[in-house]
């Protein structure tokens, strides 16, 4: 159980439109991430699902039951907050048991559920401690354990890993993915971190300025972005994007010698926004090359090479350590790159 349906959901604050006509379905047992920059409306959307914010229009249903007029405690969901929201005067055990006690759950069930959640999260040794005696990662596990002990039909997560350092964030993300696989509960997760979204999700809802840009699988979002915004927001390093003009063999970036071929017979406009992923571009030392190395950024398992391409910039990501020097001329190979074309007026993807 746990299917969530948002139908034309809106949220306004006075004359300010925060969320605009959101319509999509979170399937039973799916892990769906709301992804976007700060202020795009993703946390507001999560709060509306939770009942912490009233909707201004549309409807929200969970398992076919309309819930947008119900209080949070009647929606059968658990919320994991960014700041953990633990009671400092209670032990870990009592923090995890508190919601169950409020619902008058029998004591033996409380004991069993808390112990089971603690075992899943490897926090059994900490059940008698207070939150101040725990690390940030341990506190986050307690917050997760409290939600798991509830056994709701829906889990809601509001940037739960943002307060953790990079190494612990990666570890906890892996554990969270395994936990979802074990529990199989419907989950909605808010983040601005695209790596979290791509790693964890069955589906991703990319938001910008209160509206939905694209809803799809991680592969669809990455390889077939529906809009220029999605293309520029998802992917690290960011997609190379230029305004390009049609020539006989394809599209040329003005002021440069870079021509990207297009399929023969494709009916495309004279001017487009052209996108190429950095990890699909090949470069090689070439005294007659059309670009010059501006900066080399080794990151261990890969190297980002930033190039001056006439008046434009281009980023290529190479596997391993790339042995290039600043000022070195290079040739550019885009034969293996996927072609991403967007309408210059609407930003919508063009069929290629």
Buried (B, 14 or more C-beta within 10 A) or exposed (E): EBBBBBBEBBBBEEEEBBBBBBEBBBBBBBBBBBBBEEBBBBBBBBBBBBBBBEBBBBBBBBBEEEBBEBEBEEBBBBBBBBEBEBEEEBBBBBBBBBBBEEEEBEEEEBBEBBBBBBEBBEBBEBBEBBBEEBEBBBBBBBBBBBBBBBBBBBBBBBBBBBBBEEEBBBEBBEBBBEBBEEBEBBBBBBBBBBEBBBBBBBBBBBBBBBBBBBBBBBEBBBEBBBBBBBBBBBBEBBBBBBBBBBEEEBBBBEEBEBBBEBEEEEEBEEBBBBBBBBBBBBBEEEEEBBBBBBEBEBEEEBBBBBBBBBEBBBBBBBEEEBEBEEEBBBBBEBEEBEBBBBBBEEBEBBEE
